Amino acid sequence: MPPDSPSPTLPEFLEKARAVNPGVSDDALTAHWQANYAPASAEMPSLPDFLSKAKAVNPGVPDEDLTAYWHTEYGSKGAAEAPSSLLRRAADIPIGLAKGVVDLPKAAVGVMDIGTGGDVGRGATLALEALGKDADALGLPRWARPAQWSSMLAEHYSPETQEAVRLASAETKQATDAATARGEDWLGQITASAKGAATGLVEHPAAAIPLISENLPQMYAIAKGVSLALKPLQAALDAKIAAGTITQDAANTILGKAASRASAVGEGLLSAGQVSSQISADQPDAGFVEHLAAGAAGILTGGIAHLTGKIPGLDNPEAVLAKRLMGRPAGFAGSLPERIAKGVIAEGVIQEPLQSGQEQIWQNIAEGKPWHEGVGEQAIQGLVAGSAIGGVAGGVGGPDTVAKPLPP
């Protein structure tokens, strides 16, 4: 390139360089561009600042594509030049918890979409878009747009966590693409996807922070919903205990079984809503048949949770927490390490890999994708998130003890 020629932008450089350098990875080409053409004096924008400006000049381009561009051009360089403090990185946990809370209404809308073929979700989208336009007209800040809360929170993860998520995902994609190129069958591709996801999480453990923190509010929501739903039963049992027609132990057993069944239903509803919501996001025109797949996913997830609760010595962490919220004895028996191990087995080893994997299968079917696409990755992510959540539930739940009667 002549000395007085303007430096190419990264997209321009990649477009030309790919044609004359077949087989060279985008990462290598990007590194060459950064070393030879990237403006040395240009100030690196933060992700929120970049998105704010980029949306104005790129109408219609999804946030995900703009975020990916920022990661490519600025992300790694920013993380290397200005590493986040421990306090900043610790803030990723409450950010993930908040994002998990913000995402819960999407699941509720998703459940209603199953019976309406996506009409409720489309109506909600139109309403939120109208609110966004009103906010734009009034010059309100971005947080005044509820539809953007989830993406805003995701953007505020530390650069290291965002980069870890990107690299872990890239590891999975590379492993899956390699298996496809080798002509592997569905089992080989699922295995490759799982291995890639496991490798990505081991090499970039910060990628697990969103997986775990965003799932904890879901667990609490199920447990709280169960405890509220069973209040009438609990009151009736307390009345029978006071009248001497039933013992405290018998009442606890009845309430415990009801909590296990109800928590399985809660898991199924949440799963169905999440799958349905994702189908709507990927295919806004999806109809009744496509959303029925989400219902099937929810039924299987609830069934897996119910069967896990029947295994001697185990229980659903959501049921354990629900019983605790009702002031009733709950928890896994044994020492602290034994209780943690049982929670990990129940939620991480048994439930989540099976649930997450089959949910991905139904989503793929609804969206017309190969049924096995991403199944291995989802199973590994479920294993990681479920193990953490189950371990917490096992550790804080404590062994069964005699509960004190709740105040009236």
ZASE-413813 format. One record per residue (C-alpha): x, y, z; residue in one letter. Coordinates in Angstrom, 1 decimal. Example, Ala and Ser with C-alpha at 12.3 -4.5 7.8 and 13.67 -1.06 7.14 Angstrom:
ZASE-413813
R,12.3,-4.5,7.8,a;
R,13.7,-1.1,7.1,s;
end
This chain:
ZASE-413813
R,0.0,0.0,0.0,m;
R,1.4,3.4,-0.9,p;
R,2.5,5.5,2.1,p;
R,0.0,8.2,1.5,d;
R,-3.0,5.8,1.1,s;
R,-5.5,5.9,4.0,p;
R,-5.3,2.9,6.3,s;
R,-8.1,0.4,5.7,p;
R,-10.7,-0.2,8.4,t;
R,-10.7,-3.6,9.9,l;
R,-13.8,-4.9,7.9,p;
R,-12.2,-3.6,4.7,e;
R,-8.9,-5.2,5.5,f;
R,-10.5,-8.6,6.4,l;
R,-12.6,-8.6,3.2,e;
R,-9.5,-8.3,1.0,k;
R,-7.1,-10.3,3.2,a;
R,-9.4,-13.4,3.3,r;
R,-9.4,-13.5,-0.5,a;
R,-5.7,-13.6,-0.8,v;
R,-4.9,-15.5,2.4,n;
R,-7.1,-18.6,2.3,p;
R,-6.8,-20.7,5.4,g;
R,-5.5,-17.9,7.6,v;
R,-7.7,-17.3,10.6,s;
R,-9.5,-14.1,11.2,d;
R,-7.7,-13.7,14.6,d;
R,-4.3,-13.8,12.7,a;
R,-5.5,-11.3,10.1,l;
R,-6.9,-9.0,12.8,t;
R,-3.6,-9.1,14.7,a;
R,-1.8,-8.1,11.5,h;
R,-4.2,-5.3,11.0,w;
R,-3.8,-4.0,14.5,q;
R,0.0,-4.2,14.2,a;
R,0.2,-2.4,10.9,n;
R,-2.9,-0.3,10.4,y;
R,-4.7,0.4,13.6,a;
R,-4.6,4.1,14.6,p;
R,-2.2,4.3,17.4,a;
R,-3.6,7.5,18.8,s;
R,-7.3,6.6,18.6,a;
R,-9.0,6.5,22.0,e;
R,-10.6,3.2,22.7,m;
R,-14.4,3.6,23.4,p;
R,-16.1,1.6,26.1,s;
R,-18.7,-0.9,24.9,l;
R,-21.7,1.2,26.1,p;
R,-20.2,4.4,24.4,d;
R,-19.5,2.5,21.2,f;
R,-23.0,1.0,21.0,l;
R,-24.6,4.3,21.7,s;
R,-22.9,5.9,18.7,k;
R,-22.9,2.9,16.5,a;
R,-26.6,2.4,16.7,k;
R,-27.2,5.9,15.5,a;
R,-25.2,5.4,12.3,v;
R,-26.1,1.7,11.8,n;
R,-29.9,1.5,12.1,p;
R,-31.2,-2.0,12.0,g;
R,-27.9,-3.7,12.9,v;
R,-28.5,-6.0,15.9,p;
R,-26.7,-5.2,19.2,d;
R,-25.0,-8.6,19.0,e;
R,-23.3,-7.8,15.7,d;
R,-22.1,-4.4,17.0,l;
R,-20.9,-6.0,20.2,t;
R,-19.0,-8.6,18.2,a;
R,-17.4,-5.8,16.1,y;
R,-16.3,-4.0,19.3,w;
R,-14.8,-7.2,20.7,h;
R,-12.9,-7.7,17.5,t;
R,-11.5,-4.2,17.2,e;
R,-11.3,-3.0,20.8,y;
R,-12.1,-5.8,23.3,g;
R,-8.8,-7.8,23.6,s;
R,-6.7,-4.6,23.3,k;
R,-8.8,-2.9,26.0,g;
R,-8.5,-5.8,28.4,a;
R,-4.7,-6.0,27.9,a;
R,-4.2,-2.3,28.3,e;
R,-6.4,-1.7,31.3,a;
R,-7.1,-4.8,33.4,p;
R,-10.1,-4.5,35.7,s;
R,-9.6,-4.4,39.4,s;
R,-10.8,-7.3,41.6,l;
R,-13.6,-5.2,42.8,l;
R,-14.7,-4.4,39.3,r;
R,-14.6,-8.1,38.4,r;
R,-16.5,-9.0,41.5,a;
R,-19.3,-6.7,40.4,a;
R,-19.9,-9.1,37.6,d;
R,-21.8,-11.3,40.1,i;
R,-24.5,-8.8,41.1,p;
R,-24.7,-7.7,37.4,i;
R,-25.5,-11.3,36.5,g;
R,-28.0,-11.6,39.3,l;
R,-29.8,-8.5,38.1,a;
R,-29.8,-9.7,34.5,k;
R,-31.3,-13.0,35.7,g;
R,-34.1,-11.0,37.4,v;
R,-34.7,-8.8,34.3,v;
R,-34.9,-11.9,32.1,d;
R,-37.7,-13.5,34.1,l;
R,-40.6,-11.6,32.5,p;
R,-39.4,-12.9,29.1,k;
R,-40.1,-16.4,30.3,a;
R,-43.6,-15.5,31.5,a;
R,-44.4,-14.0,28.1,v;
R,-42.9,-17.1,26.5,g;
R,-45.3,-19.3,28.4,v;
R,-48.3,-17.3,27.1,m;
R,-46.8,-17.5,23.6,d;
R,-47.2,-21.3,23.7,i;
R,-51.0,-21.0,23.8,g;
R,-51.2,-18.1,21.4,t;
R,-48.7,-19.0,18.8,g;
R,-46.4,-16.1,19.7,g;
R,-49.1,-13.4,19.6,d;
R,-48.5,-12.3,23.2,v;
R,-44.8,-11.9,22.6,g;
R,-45.3,-10.0,19.3,r;
R,-47.8,-7.7,21.1,g;
R,-45.3,-7.1,23.9,a;
R,-42.5,-6.4,21.4,t;
R,-44.7,-3.8,19.6,l;
R,-45.5,-2.1,22.9,a;
R,-41.9,-2.0,24.0,l;
R,-40.9,-0.6,20.7,e;
R,-43.5,2.1,21.0,a;
R,-42.1,2.9,24.5,l;
R,-38.6,3.1,23.1,g;
R,-39.7,5.5,20.4,k;
R,-41.4,7.7,23.0,d;
R,-38.2,7.6,25.0,a;
R,-36.2,8.6,22.0,d;
R,-38.5,11.5,21.2,a;
R,-38.2,12.8,24.8,l;
R,-34.4,12.3,24.8,g;
R,-34.6,10.0,27.8,l;
R,-31.5,7.9,28.7,p;
R,-31.2,4.4,27.5,r;
R,-32.2,2.8,30.8,w;
R,-35.7,4.2,30.3,a;
R,-36.2,1.5,27.7,r;
R,-37.2,-1.8,29.4,p;
R,-36.6,-3.8,26.3,a;
R,-32.9,-2.9,26.5,q;
R,-32.3,-3.7,30.2,w;
R,-31.0,-7.2,29.6,s;
R,-28.5,-6.2,26.9,s;
R,-27.4,-3.1,28.9,m;
R,-26.6,-5.3,31.9,l;
R,-24.7,-7.8,29.6,a;
R,-22.6,-4.9,28.3,e;
R,-21.6,-4.0,31.8,h;
R,-19.9,-7.2,32.6,y;
R,-16.2,-6.5,32.9,s;
R,-14.2,-6.6,29.7,p;
R,-12.4,-9.8,31.0,e;
R,-15.7,-11.6,31.5,t;
R,-17.0,-10.5,28.1,q;
R,-13.8,-11.6,26.4,e;
R,-13.9,-15.0,28.3,a;
R,-17.5,-15.6,27.1,v;
R,-16.5,-14.8,23.5,r;
R,-13.4,-17.0,23.6,l;
R,-15.2,-19.9,25.2,a;
R,-17.9,-19.7,22.5,s;
R,-15.2,-19.6,19.8,a;
R,-13.6,-22.7,21.3,e;
R,-16.9,-24.5,21.0,t;
R,-17.5,-23.3,17.5,k;
R,-14.0,-24.3,16.4,q;
R,-14.4,-27.8,17.8,a;
R,-17.8,-28.2,16.2,t;
R,-16.7,-26.9,12.8,d;
R,-13.8,-29.3,12.9,a;
R,-16.1,-32.3,13.6,a;
R,-18.3,-31.2,10.8,t;
R,-15.4,-30.9,8.4,a;
R,-14.3,-34.4,9.4,r;
R,-17.7,-35.7,8.4,g;
R,-18.6,-36.8,12.0,e;
R,-22.1,-38.1,12.6,d;
R,-24.5,-36.6,15.1,w;
R,-22.9,-38.3,18.0,l;
R,-19.5,-37.1,17.0,g;
R,-20.7,-33.5,16.6,q;
R,-22.4,-33.5,20.0,i;
R,-19.3,-34.9,21.6,t;
R,-17.1,-32.3,19.9,a;
R,-19.5,-29.6,21.0,s;
R,-19.3,-30.8,24.6,a;
R,-15.5,-31.1,24.5,k;
R,-15.2,-27.6,23.0,g;
R,-17.5,-26.1,25.6,a;
R,-15.6,-27.8,28.4,a;
R,-12.3,-26.7,27.1,t;
R,-13.5,-23.2,26.7,g;
R,-14.8,-23.0,30.2,l;
R,-11.6,-24.5,31.7,v;
R,-9.4,-22.2,29.7,e;
R,-11.6,-19.2,30.3,h;
R,-13.3,-19.8,33.7,p;
R,-14.7,-16.2,33.9,a;
R,-17.2,-17.3,31.2,a;
R,-19.0,-19.3,33.9,a;
R,-19.9,-16.2,35.9,i;
R,-22.9,-15.3,33.7,p;
R,-24.0,-18.9,33.5,l;
R,-24.2,-19.2,37.2,i;
R,-25.2,-15.8,38.4,s;
R,-28.0,-15.4,35.8,e;
R,-29.5,-18.8,36.8,n;
R,-29.7,-18.1,40.6,l;
R,-32.7,-15.7,40.4,p;
R,-34.6,-18.4,38.4,q;
R,-34.0,-20.9,41.2,m;
R,-35.3,-18.4,43.8,y;
R,-38.3,-17.5,41.7,a;
R,-39.4,-21.1,41.5,i;
R,-38.9,-21.7,45.2,a;
R,-40.7,-18.5,46.1,k;
R,-43.6,-19.3,43.8,g;
R,-43.9,-22.8,45.3,v;
R,-43.9,-21.5,48.9,s;
R,-46.7,-19.0,48.0,l;
R,-48.7,-21.6,46.2,a;
R,-48.5,-24.1,49.1,l;
R,-49.5,-21.6,51.8,k;
R,-53.2,-22.8,51.9,p;
R,-52.0,-26.4,52.3,l;
R,-49.5,-25.4,54.9,q;
R,-52.2,-23.5,56.9,a;
R,-54.5,-26.5,56.7,a;
R,-51.8,-28.9,57.9,l;
R,-51.0,-26.5,60.8,d;
R,-54.6,-26.5,61.8,a;
R,-54.7,-30.3,61.9,k;
R,-51.5,-30.3,64.0,i;
R,-53.1,-27.9,66.4,a;
R,-56.2,-30.1,66.6,a;
R,-54.1,-33.2,67.2,g;
R,-55.3,-35.1,64.1,t;
R,-51.9,-35.2,62.5,i;
R,-48.3,-35.2,63.7,t;
R,-45.7,-32.6,62.8,q;
R,-43.6,-35.2,61.1,d;
R,-46.5,-36.4,59.0,a;
R,-47.4,-32.8,58.0,a;
R,-43.8,-32.2,57.1,n;
R,-43.8,-35.2,54.8,t;
R,-47.0,-34.2,53.1,i;
R,-45.7,-30.6,52.6,l;
R,-42.3,-31.9,51.4,g;
R,-43.8,-34.1,48.7,k;
R,-46.1,-31.3,47.6,a;
R,-43.1,-28.9,47.4,a;
R,-41.1,-31.4,45.3,s;
R,-44.0,-31.9,42.8,r;
R,-44.7,-28.1,42.6,a;
R,-41.0,-27.2,42.1,s;
R,-40.9,-29.7,39.2,a;
R,-43.9,-28.0,37.7,v;
R,-42.2,-24.6,38.2,g;
R,-39.1,-25.8,36.5,e;
R,-41.1,-27.1,33.6,g;
R,-43.0,-23.8,33.2,l;
R,-39.8,-21.7,33.4,l;
R,-38.1,-24.0,30.8,s;
R,-41.0,-23.8,28.4,a;
R,-41.2,-20.1,28.7,g;
R,-37.4,-19.6,28.1,q;
R,-37.4,-21.9,25.1,v;
R,-40.5,-20.2,23.7,s;
R,-39.0,-16.8,24.2,s;
R,-35.8,-17.8,22.4,q;
R,-37.8,-19.2,19.5,i;
R,-39.6,-15.9,19.2,s;
R,-36.3,-14.0,19.4,a;
R,-34.8,-16.1,16.6,d;
R,-37.9,-16.4,14.5,q;
R,-40.4,-13.5,15.2,p;
R,-42.9,-15.0,12.8,d;
R,-42.9,-18.4,14.6,a;
R,-46.4,-19.8,15.0,g;
R,-48.4,-22.2,17.1,f;
R,-46.7,-25.4,16.0,v;
R,-43.2,-24.0,16.6,e;
R,-44.1,-22.8,20.1,h;
R,-45.6,-26.2,20.9,l;
R,-42.0,-27.5,20.9,a;
R,-41.3,-25.3,23.9,a;
R,-44.2,-26.9,25.7,g;
R,-42.7,-30.3,25.0,a;
R,-39.3,-29.1,26.3,a;
R,-41.0,-27.9,29.5,g;
R,-42.8,-31.1,30.1,i;
R,-39.6,-33.1,29.9,l;
R,-37.6,-30.7,32.1,t;
R,-40.3,-30.9,34.7,g;
R,-40.3,-34.7,34.5,g;
R,-36.6,-34.9,34.9,i;
R,-36.8,-32.7,38.0,a;
R,-39.6,-34.8,39.4,h;
R,-37.8,-38.1,38.9,l;
R,-34.6,-36.6,40.5,t;
R,-36.6,-35.7,43.6,g;
R,-37.6,-39.4,44.0,k;
R,-34.0,-40.7,44.1,i;
R,-33.2,-41.7,47.7,p;
R,-31.1,-39.1,49.5,g;
R,-31.6,-36.4,46.8,l;
R,-34.0,-33.6,46.2,d;
R,-34.6,-30.7,43.9,n;
R,-32.6,-27.6,45.2,p;
R,-35.7,-25.5,44.3,e;
R,-37.8,-27.7,46.6,a;
R,-35.2,-27.5,49.3,v;
R,-35.3,-23.7,49.2,l;
R,-39.1,-23.6,49.0,a;
R,-39.4,-25.7,52.2,k;
R,-36.9,-23.5,53.9,r;
R,-38.9,-20.4,52.9,l;
R,-42.0,-22.1,54.5,m;
R,-40.1,-22.7,57.7,g;
R,-40.1,-26.4,57.3,r;
R,-37.2,-28.9,57.6,p;
R,-35.3,-29.3,54.4,a;
R,-31.9,-30.1,53.1,g;
R,-29.6,-33.1,52.3,f;
R,-28.5,-35.3,55.1,a;
R,-24.8,-35.6,56.0,g;
R,-21.8,-33.4,56.7,s;
R,-21.3,-30.2,54.8,l;
R,-19.1,-31.8,52.1,p;
R,-21.6,-34.6,51.7,e;
R,-24.5,-32.2,51.4,r;
R,-22.7,-30.1,48.8,i;
R,-21.9,-33.3,46.8,a;
R,-25.5,-34.4,46.9,k;
R,-26.6,-30.9,45.6,g;
R,-24.1,-31.1,42.8,v;
R,-25.2,-34.6,41.8,i;
R,-28.9,-33.7,41.9,a;
R,-28.8,-30.4,40.0,e;
R,-25.5,-30.5,38.2,g;
R,-24.8,-34.1,37.2,v;
R,-28.4,-35.4,36.7,i;
R,-30.8,-32.6,36.1,q;
R,-29.2,-29.7,34.2,e;
R,-27.2,-31.6,31.5,p;
R,-30.3,-33.6,30.5,l;
R,-32.7,-30.7,30.8,q;
R,-30.5,-28.2,28.9,s;
R,-29.6,-30.7,26.2,g;
R,-33.2,-31.7,25.4,q;
R,-34.4,-28.1,25.6,e;
R,-31.8,-27.3,22.8,q;
R,-33.1,-30.2,20.7,i;
R,-36.7,-29.0,20.9,w;
R,-35.6,-25.4,20.0,q;
R,-33.6,-26.7,17.0,n;
R,-36.6,-28.7,15.8,i;
R,-38.8,-25.6,16.1,a;
R,-36.3,-23.4,14.2,e;
R,-35.6,-26.0,11.5,g;
R,-32.0,-26.5,12.5,k;
R,-30.2,-29.9,12.7,p;
R,-31.6,-31.4,15.9,w;
R,-28.2,-32.0,17.5,h;
R,-26.8,-28.5,16.9,e;
R,-25.4,-27.0,20.2,g;
R,-26.7,-29.9,22.3,v;
R,-23.3,-30.8,23.7,g;
R,-22.5,-27.2,24.5,e;
R,-25.8,-26.7,26.4,q;
R,-25.3,-29.9,28.3,a;
R,-21.9,-28.7,29.6,i;
R,-23.1,-25.3,30.4,q;
R,-26.0,-26.9,32.3,g;
R,-23.5,-29.1,34.2,l;
R,-21.5,-26.1,35.2,v;
R,-24.4,-23.9,36.2,a;
R,-26.3,-26.7,37.9,g;
R,-23.3,-27.9,39.9,s;
R,-22.8,-24.4,41.3,a;
R,-26.4,-23.9,42.1,i;
R,-26.8,-27.4,43.6,g;
R,-23.7,-27.0,45.6,g;
R,-25.0,-23.7,47.1,v;
R,-28.3,-25.3,47.9,a;
R,-26.7,-28.3,49.5,g;
R,-24.3,-26.1,51.5,g;
R,-26.8,-23.6,52.9,v;
R,-29.8,-25.9,53.2,g;
R,-28.3,-27.8,56.1,g;
R,-29.6,-31.2,57.3,p;
R,-33.2,-31.8,58.3,d;
R,-34.2,-30.3,61.6,t;
R,-37.4,-29.8,63.5,v;
R,-38.9,-26.6,62.2,a;
R,-40.5,-24.0,64.4,k;
R,-44.1,-23.1,63.6,p;
R,-44.5,-20.1,61.5,l;
R,-46.1,-17.0,63.1,p;
R,-49.7,-16.5,62.1,p;
end
